[in-house]
């Protein structure tokens, strides 16, 4: 598998925890539900941390799965439901 293939596959829970560190279990579950890739997750994390400028030429508007992940990362509570 090439590095491009790796970043396009859906992120695993271990990928989410590695990138987000101290993250609530419900957020991990919701991110997994989006089917976001590791690349989507990385973009969302940079935006959530206010670091979108580090994306340089790769800076893109938040949309699709990256936008969904960003909404989860910045949420204060699980507005998507209690069933995790």
N, CA, C and O atoms as a GROMACS GRO file, in nm:
protein
  336
    1UNK      N    1   0.085  -0.118   0.000
    1UNK     CA    2   0.000   0.000   0.000
    1UNK      C    3   0.089   0.124   0.000
    1UNK      O    4   0.185   0.134   0.077
    2UNK      N    5   0.057   0.218  -0.087
    2UNK     CA    6   0.136   0.340  -0.096
    2UNK      C    7   0.092   0.438   0.013
    2UNK      O    8  -0.016   0.423   0.070
    3UNK      N    9   0.177   0.537   0.043
    3UNK     CA   10   0.136   0.638   0.143
    3UNK      C   11   0.005   0.707   0.108
    3UNK      O   12  -0.072   0.740   0.197
    4UNK      N   13  -0.022   0.728  -0.022
    4UNK     CA   14  -0.148   0.790  -0.062
    4UNK      C   15  -0.265   0.700  -0.028
    4UNK      O   16  -0.369   0.747   0.019
    5UNK      N   17  -0.248   0.568  -0.050
    5UNK     CA   18  -0.354   0.473  -0.015
    5UNK      C   19  -0.377   0.472   0.135
    5UNK      O   20  -0.491   0.465   0.180
    6UNK      N   21  -0.270   0.479   0.213
    6UNK     CA   22  -0.280   0.478   0.359
    6UNK      C   23  -0.362   0.597   0.409
    6UNK      O   24  -0.446   0.582   0.498
    7UNK      N   25  -0.337   0.716   0.354
    7UNK     CA   26  -0.406   0.834   0.403
    7UNK      C   27  -0.551   0.840   0.356
    7UNK      O   28  -0.631   0.916   0.411
    8UNK      N   29  -0.587   0.760   0.255
    8UNK     CA   30  -0.724   0.760   0.202
    8UNK      C   31  -0.812   0.658   0.272
    8UNK      O   32  -0.935   0.668   0.264
    9UNK      N   33  -0.754   0.560   0.341
    9UNK     CA   34  -0.837   0.459   0.407
    9UNK      C   35  -0.899   0.520   0.532
    9UNK      O   36  -0.844   0.613   0.591
   10UNK      N   37  -1.014   0.467   0.573
   10UNK     CA   38  -1.079   0.522   0.693
   10UNK      C   39  -0.989   0.516   0.816
   10UNK      O   40  -0.917   0.418   0.837
   11UNK      N   41  -0.993   0.620   0.894
   11UNK     CA   42  -0.913   0.627   1.017
   11UNK      C   43  -0.964   0.523   1.117
   11UNK      O   44  -1.084   0.499   1.128
   12UNK      N   45  -0.872   0.463   1.189
   12UNK     CA   46  -0.906   0.370   1.297
   12UNK      C   47  -0.911   0.448   1.428
   12UNK      O   48  -0.861   0.561   1.436
   13UNK      N   49  -0.970   0.388   1.529
   13UNK     CA   50  -0.976   0.452   1.660
   13UNK      C   51  -0.836   0.488   1.709
   13UNK      O   52  -0.817   0.594   1.770
   14UNK      N   53  -0.739   0.402   1.684
   14UNK     CA   54  -0.601   0.430   1.727
   14UNK      C   55  -0.544   0.552   1.656
   14UNK      O   56  -0.467   0.627   1.715
   15UNK      N   57  -0.581   0.573   1.529
   15UNK     CA   58  -0.536   0.692   1.456
   15UNK      C   59  -0.595   0.818   1.519
   15UNK      O   60  -0.526   0.919   1.534
   16UNK      N   61  -0.722   0.811   1.554
   16UNK     CA   62  -0.791   0.927   1.613
   16UNK      C   63  -0.728   0.963   1.747
   16UNK      O   64  -0.701   1.080   1.773
   17UNK      N   65  -0.706   0.863   1.831
   17UNK     CA   66  -0.646   0.889   1.962
   17UNK      C   67  -0.503   0.940   1.947
   17UNK      O   68  -0.460   1.028   2.022
   18UNK      N   69  -0.429   0.887   1.851
   18UNK     CA   70  -0.291   0.932   1.831
   18UNK      C   71  -0.285   1.079   1.788
   18UNK      O   72  -0.196   1.153   1.831
   19UNK      N   73  -0.378   1.121   1.705
   19UNK     CA   74  -0.377   1.259   1.656
   19UNK      C   75  -0.444   1.356   1.753
   19UNK      O   76  -0.405   1.473   1.760
   20UNK      N   77  -0.544   1.309   1.826
   20UNK     CA   78  -0.622   1.400   1.912
   20UNK      C   79  -0.587   1.391   2.060
   20UNK      O   80  -0.632   1.474   2.139
   21UNK      N   81  -0.509   1.292   2.097
   21UNK     CA   82  -0.469   1.270   2.237
   21UNK      C   83  -0.588   1.252   2.330
   21UNK      O   84  -0.658   1.150   2.321
   22UNK      N   85  -0.613   1.346   2.417
   22UNK     CA   86  -0.718   1.334   2.517
   22UNK      C   87  -0.853   1.367   2.453
   22UNK      O   88  -0.893   1.483   2.448
   23UNK      N   89  -0.921   1.263   2.405
   23UNK     CA   90  -1.047   1.283   2.333
   23UNK      C   91  -1.154   1.193   2.395
   23UNK      O   92  -1.128   1.078   2.429
   24UNK      N   93  -1.272   1.247   2.409
   24UNK     CA   94  -1.383   1.171   2.468
   24UNK      C   95  -1.420   1.051   2.380
   24UNK      O   96  -1.410   1.057   2.257
   25UNK      N   97  -1.461   0.944   2.445
   25UNK     CA   98  -1.498   0.822   2.373
   25UNK      C   99  -1.610   0.847   2.272
   25UNK      O  100  -1.608   0.791   2.162
   26UNK      N  101  -1.707   0.932   2.310
   26UNK     CA  102  -1.817   0.957   2.216
   26UNK      C  103  -1.768   1.028   2.091
   26UNK      O  104  -1.823   1.007   1.983
   27UNK      N  105  -1.665   1.112   2.105
   27UNK     CA  106  -1.611   1.180   1.987
   27UNK      C  107  -1.542   1.080   1.895
   27UNK      O  108  -1.556   1.088   1.773
   28UNK      N  109  -1.467   0.986   1.953
   28UNK     CA  110  -1.402   0.883   1.872
   28UNK      C  111  -1.507   0.804   1.796
   28UNK      O  112  -1.493   0.779   1.676
   29UNK      N  113  -1.614   0.764   1.865
   29UNK     CA  114  -1.721   0.687   1.802
   29UNK      C  115  -1.786   0.765   1.688
   29UNK      O  116  -1.811   0.710   1.581
   30UNK      N  117  -1.814   0.892   1.711
   30UNK     CA  118  -1.878   0.974   1.608
   30UNK      C  119  -1.785   0.994   1.488
   30UNK      O  120  -1.831   0.991   1.374
   31UNK      N  121  -1.656   1.015   1.514
   31UNK     CA  122  -1.561   1.030   1.403
   31UNK      C  123  -1.553   0.902   1.322
   31UNK      O  124  -1.550   0.906   1.199
   32UNK      N  125  -1.550   0.788   1.389
   32UNK     CA  126  -1.549   0.660   1.318
   32UNK      C  127  -1.674   0.647   1.230
   32UNK      O  128  -1.666   0.595   1.119
   33UNK      N  129  -1.788   0.695   1.279
   33UNK     CA  130  -1.914   0.688   1.203
   33UNK      C  131  -1.906   0.767   1.072
   33UNK      O  132  -1.977   0.735   0.977
   34UNK      N  133  -1.822   0.869   1.066
   34UNK     CA  134  -1.813   0.951   0.945
   34UNK      C  135  -1.740   0.879   0.832
   34UNK      O  136  -1.758   0.912   0.715
   35UNK      N  137  -1.657   0.781   0.867
   35UNK     CA  138  -1.576   0.714   0.766
   35UNK      C  139  -1.460   0.800   0.716
   35UNK      O  140  -1.403   0.773   0.611
   36UNK      N  141  -1.426   0.903   0.793
   36UNK     CA  142  -1.320   0.996   0.754
   36UNK      C  143  -1.185   0.924   0.744
   36UNK      O  144  -1.156   0.831   0.820
   37UNK      N  145  -1.105   0.968   0.651
   37UNK     CA  146  -0.971   0.914   0.634
   37UNK      C  147  -0.875   0.981   0.731
   37UNK      O  148  -0.910   1.079   0.797
   38UNK      N  149  -0.755   0.928   0.739
   38UNK     CA  150  -0.653   0.990   0.822
   38UNK      C  151  -0.624   1.131   0.770
   38UNK      O  152  -0.603   1.223   0.849
   39UNK      N  153  -0.624   1.148   0.639
   39UNK     CA  154  -0.600   1.281   0.581
   39UNK      C  155  -0.712   1.378   0.621
   39UNK      O  156  -0.684   1.493   0.655
   40UNK      N  157  -0.838   1.332   0.617
   40UNK     CA  158  -0.950   1.416   0.661
   40UNK      C  159  -0.932   1.456   0.807
   40UNK      O  160  -0.951   1.571   0.845
   41UNK      N  161  -0.894   1.358   0.888
   41UNK     CA  162  -0.875   1.381   1.030
   41UNK      C  163  -0.764   1.482   1.055
   41UNK      O  164  -0.780   1.571   1.139
   42UNK      N  165  -0.654   1.470   0.984
   42UNK     CA  166  -0.542   1.563   1.002
   42UNK      C  167  -0.585   1.706   0.969
   42UNK      O  168  -0.551   1.799   1.042
   43UNK      N  169  -0.659   1.724   0.860
   43UNK     CA  170  -0.706   1.858   0.822
   43UNK      C  171  -0.798   1.913   0.931
   43UNK      O  172  -0.783   2.028   0.972
   44UNK      N  173  -0.892   1.832   0.977
   44UNK     CA  174  -0.987   1.876   1.079
   44UNK      C  175  -0.917   1.913   1.209
   44UNK      O  176  -0.953   2.011   1.273
   45UNK      N  177  -0.817   1.835   1.248
   45UNK     CA  178  -0.742   1.863   1.370
   45UNK      C  179  -0.669   1.996   1.358
   45UNK      O  180  -0.668   2.075   1.452
   46UNK      N  181  -0.607   2.021   1.244
   46UNK     CA  182  -0.537   2.149   1.224
   46UNK      C  183  -0.634   2.266   1.233
   46UNK      O  184  -0.603   2.367   1.296
   47UNK      N  185  -0.749   2.253   1.170
   47UNK     CA  186  -0.848   2.359   1.179
   47UNK      C  187  -0.897   2.378   1.322
   47UNK      O  188  -0.911   2.491   1.368
   48UNK      N  189  -0.924   2.268   1.391
   48UNK     CA  190  -0.974   2.277   1.529
   48UNK      C  191  -0.873   2.342   1.622
   48UNK      O  192  -0.911   2.407   1.720
   49UNK      N  193  -0.746   2.326   1.592
   49UNK     CA  194  -0.641   2.385   1.674
   49UNK      C  195  -0.603   2.525   1.626
   49UNK      O  196  -0.511   2.587   1.679
   50UNK      N  197  -0.675   2.575   1.525
   50UNK     CA  198  -0.647   2.708   1.472
   50UNK      C  199  -0.519   2.714   1.393
   50UNK      O  200  -0.458   2.820   1.381
   51UNK      N  201  -0.478   2.602   1.339
   51UNK     CA  202  -0.350   2.593   1.267
   51UNK      C  203  -0.369   2.567   1.118
   51UNK      O  204  -0.284   2.503   1.056
   52UNK      N  205  -0.477   2.614   1.061
   52UNK     CA  206  -0.501   2.586   0.919
   52UNK      C  207  -0.394   2.645   0.830
   52UNK      O  208  -0.377   2.601   0.716
   53UNK      N  209  -0.320   2.744   0.880
   53UNK     CA  210  -0.214   2.805   0.801
   53UNK      C  211  -0.097   2.709   0.778
   53UNK      O  212  -0.020   2.730   0.684
   54UNK      N  213  -0.082   2.605   0.861
   54UNK     CA  214   0.028   2.510   0.841
   54UNK      C  215   0.004   2.419   0.723
   54UNK      O  216   0.093   2.345   0.682
   55UNK      N  217  -0.117   2.422   0.668
   55UNK     CA  218  -0.147   2.338   0.554
   55UNK      C  219  -0.088   2.393   0.425
   55UNK      O  220  -0.082   2.323   0.324
   56UNK      N  221  -0.045   2.519   0.427
   56UNK     CA  222   0.020   2.580   0.310
   56UNK      C  223  -0.065   2.570   0.185
   56UNK      O  224  -0.184   2.603   0.186
   57UNK      N  225  -0.002   2.524   0.077
   57UNK     CA  226  -0.071   2.513  -0.052
   57UNK      C  227  -0.184   2.411  -0.048
   57UNK      O  228  -0.276   2.417  -0.129
   58UNK      N  229  -0.177   2.318   0.046
   58UNK     CA  230  -0.280   2.216   0.058
   58UNK      C  231  -0.404   2.267   0.131
   58UNK      O  232  -0.501   2.194   0.147
   59UNK      N  233  -0.401   2.392   0.176
   59UNK     CA  234  -0.513   2.449   0.251
   59UNK      C  235  -0.638   2.450   0.164
   59UNK      O  236  -0.640   2.507   0.055
   60UNK      N  237  -0.739   2.385   0.213
   60UNK     CA  238  -0.866   2.377   0.142
   60UNK      C  239  -0.977   2.415   0.238
   60UNK      O  240  -0.961   2.402   0.359
   61UNK      N  241  -1.089   2.460   0.184
   61UNK     CA  242  -1.202   2.488   0.272
   61UNK      C  243  -1.248   2.358   0.338
   61UNK      O  244  -1.240   2.251   0.279
   62UNK      N  245  -1.296   2.370   0.458
   62UNK     CA  246  -1.348   2.251   0.526
   62UNK      C  247  -1.477   2.209   0.458
   62UNK      O  248  -1.572   2.287   0.449
   63UNK      N  249  -1.480   2.086   0.411
   63UNK     CA  250  -1.600   2.032   0.350
   63UNK      C  251  -1.599   1.880   0.362
   63UNK      O  252  -1.496   1.821   0.393
   64UNK      N  253  -1.711   1.821   0.339
   64UNK     CA  254  -1.720   1.676   0.342
   64UNK      C  255  -1.688   1.617   0.478
   64UNK      O  256  -1.729   1.669   0.582
   65UNK      N  257  -1.615   1.508   0.476
   65UNK     CA  258  -1.584   1.437   0.600
   65UNK      C  259  -1.495   1.518   0.694
   65UNK      O  260  -1.510   1.509   0.816
   66UNK      N  261  -1.403   1.597   0.639
   66UNK     CA  262  -1.317   1.680   0.724
   66UNK      C  263  -1.402   1.780   0.802
   66UNK      O  264  -1.376   1.805   0.920
   67UNK      N  265  -1.503   1.836   0.737
   67UNK     CA  266  -1.593   1.931   0.805
   67UNK      C  267  -1.674   1.861   0.913
   67UNK      O  268  -1.694   1.916   1.021
   68UNK      N  269  -1.719   1.739   0.885
   68UNK     CA  270  -1.795   1.662   0.985
   68UNK      C  271  -1.708   1.632   1.106
   68UNK      O  272  -1.754   1.643   1.220
   69UNK      N  273  -1.584   1.593   1.082
   69UNK     CA  274  -1.492   1.564   1.192
   69UNK      C  275  -1.464   1.690   1.272
   69UNK      O  276  -1.461   1.686   1.395
   70UNK      N  277  -1.445   1.801   1.205
   70UNK     CA  278  -1.420   1.928   1.273
   70UNK      C  279  -1.535   1.962   1.366
   70UNK      O  280  -1.514   2.003   1.480
   71UNK      N  281  -1.659   1.945   1.317
   71UNK     CA  282  -1.777   1.975   1.400
   71UNK      C  283  -1.778   1.889   1.526
   71UNK      O  284  -1.815   1.936   1.634
   72UNK      N  285  -1.738   1.764   1.513
   72UNK     CA  286  -1.732   1.674   1.628
   72UNK      C  287  -1.622   1.717   1.724
   72UNK      O  288  -1.644   1.720   1.846
   73UNK      N  289  -1.506   1.751   1.671
   73UNK     CA  290  -1.393   1.789   1.756
   73UNK      C  291  -1.422   1.912   1.840
   73UNK      O  292  -1.378   1.921   1.955
   74UNK      N  293  -1.495   2.007   1.785
   74UNK     CA  294  -1.519   2.132   1.857
   74UNK      C  295  -1.648   2.131   1.938
   74UNK      O  296  -1.676   2.226   2.010
   75UNK      N  297  -1.725   2.024   1.927
   75UNK     CA  298  -1.851   2.014   2.002
   75UNK      C  299  -1.825   1.996   2.150
   75UNK      O  300  -1.732   1.926   2.190
   76UNK      N  301  -1.908   2.060   2.231
   76UNK     CA  302  -1.897   2.048   2.376
   76UNK      C  303  -1.973   1.928   2.430
   76UNK      O  304  -1.944   1.878   2.539
   77UNK      N  305  -2.071   1.883   2.354
   77UNK     CA  306  -2.149   1.768   2.398
   77UNK      C  307  -2.191   1.687   2.276
   77UNK      O  308  -2.183   1.735   2.163
   78UNK      N  309  -2.236   1.566   2.300
   78UNK     CA  310  -2.277   1.476   2.193
   78UNK      C  311  -2.417   1.511   2.148
   78UNK      O  312  -2.515   1.458   2.200
   79UNK      N  313  -2.426   1.601   2.050
   79UNK     CA  314  -2.556   1.642   2.000
   79UNK      C  315  -2.616   1.541   1.902
   79UNK      O  316  -2.730   1.555   1.858
   80UNK      N  317  -2.537   1.439   1.868
   80UNK     CA  318  -2.580   1.338   1.772
   80UNK      C  319  -2.654   1.223   1.839
   80UNK      O  320  -2.707   1.137   1.769
   81UNK      N  321  -2.659   1.220   1.969
   81UNK     CA  322  -2.733   1.116   2.038
   81UNK      C  323  -2.650   1.050   2.146
   81UNK      O  324  -2.530   1.073   2.158
   82UNK      N  325  -2.716   0.971   2.224
   82UNK     CA  326  -2.653   0.904   2.338
   82UNK      C  327  -2.600   0.767   2.304
   82UNK      O  328  -2.511   0.716   2.372
   83UNK      N  329  -2.652   0.704   2.197
   83UNK     CA  330  -2.614   0.567   2.165
   83UNK      C  331  -2.478   0.563   2.096
   83UNK      O  332  -2.466   0.598   1.979
   84UNK      N  333  -2.378   0.521   2.169
   84UNK     CA  334  -2.243   0.512   2.114
   84UNK      C  335  -2.205   0.367   2.100
   84UNK      O  336  -2.094   0.336   2.055
   0.00000   0.00000   0.00000
